[in-house]
Amino acid sequence: MHTNPDEKILLAHLCDLERIAEHGKKPCFSRFLDSKELALVKANLHPKQPFMFWGGYDDSERQMLGFFPDYLEPEASLFPITALRLTSREPLGHRTILGSVMGLGIERNLIGDVAMEDGGAVLFACASIADYIQMNLTKAGRAGVKISVAPMEDLHLLPRAWEPVCGTVASLRLDCVLGLLTGVSRSGAEEMLKREQVSLNHTLCKKGATVLSVGDVLSVRGFGRAELLELGGETRKGRMKITLKKYI
């Protein structure tokens, strides 16, 4: 796979972390990787040391990559991730929280997902930056917030909100489903694939002819993530009815 200079630097850095874990006999962790970086790493990196991806909870979008020495079993509790619980008298939204955190001058790769609980939200952050956020984040947008460290075992995260995207496609080819999800033409979908904007089941995919199955997960840079939820039979013109679960 062709990689640009920034991607080569990332891969080289991760290789260095693996060597440190091997020779230094201690676990080493990347910062949070986004969906594109995760796809790049999974396609190009083949660690010999024990390793694990983790973002603070199951099915997290942004994750760290941890390398472990041979004597140490990879475990989620070893990752330097802190869960910060945000509560407010006003409703809190993902974008508002993230925007306010970025307003503190924090690099994006130090912050993981924002997940929701009843009555609040949970921000996953690198442990090294958690105290700074606690001391300085007093508002999310115009809403005042209180922040506390939440033990991972005490989290009660809500399922991520989603909306159905229903329509018909000529086939279950990736480029056809992309067209329904994003509203672009087939040639537009092919362009997205060429630009490496699309991941299928968390792995970068560039082949528009790839056939999808129920449960497959698409991540499209600029459009978010969606799952092929169900098939609904054929129309009179032979097109397939499908429903996508688009996360919001």
Summary of the structure (lengths in Angstrom):
residues: 248
radius of gyration: 20.0
end to end distance: 30.6
largest distance: 64.6
contacts: 753
relative contact order: 0.12
helix: 31%
strand: 32%
